Amino acid sequence: MQFGASIDIEGVEALRRQMLGFERQIPFATALALTRVAQRVKQGELAVMKRRFDRPTKFTMNSLYVKRAKKGDSPPRATVHFRDFAPKGTPADTYLQPQVRGVRRNKKRFEKALIYAGAMKPDEWAIPGGGARRDVYGNVAKGQITQVLSALRAFGEQGYQANATSSKSSRRKGNARRYFAGEVGGERGVWQRINSAFGEGVKPIFLFTRDEPSYRTRLPMTKIAENIAKANYDREFSRAIEEAIATAR
């Protein structure tokens, strides 16, 4: 008696069609798996940002986005980026890249305005002083920055007109009396005049320094992405290929 198994032509053809269908679904499954891993990477990056950044703004936390992988790409690739456009202010990609690369930071817009107005030297940088008013995120309040720039006439005329009201002249004069740039006690900076029970005095809003600020790497994006990809890609690909085959036409 002989034992064995036989496969007829119809069985072979069915197997061939199944394997061909499997092969056709690989690009789709690969793109889907990469996109899902990228979404995991985004969540991992946000978790690190929340822990390591001091009270990050909503704008910062909403700045990461995923560009989905497409099956027609060669090779397919999903990416996680910071947005490089902002309707107003500085794009997140510009001010967060130093946190990623650990590099020297660029001049901020208000620093460039101070230099343009002649209040600060081109080789100086402005750091918040002890008298600065802070917002809920620990940054110098935008309203106070606006007052300082107005007092030092660091806006261009277009900037003045954009913020103009019927009382703009009186506000400028008030700001000009309140803030000034100069040296106090051997320290250069922007100061606010104050009145107290002890008489008139000043407090530092910004101090100028020639020590170029730099950032250490606080958000190692590449390392975070690699770790998450290694831990999740195989599982996501298996899941994607199963879904692709089950829904194949």
Helices and strands as residue ranges (DSSP letters): H 9-52, H 58-61, E 64-67, E 79-82, H 92-101, H 109-116, E 125-128, H 142-151, H 157-162, H 168-178, E 179-184, E 187-196, E 199-209, H 221-247
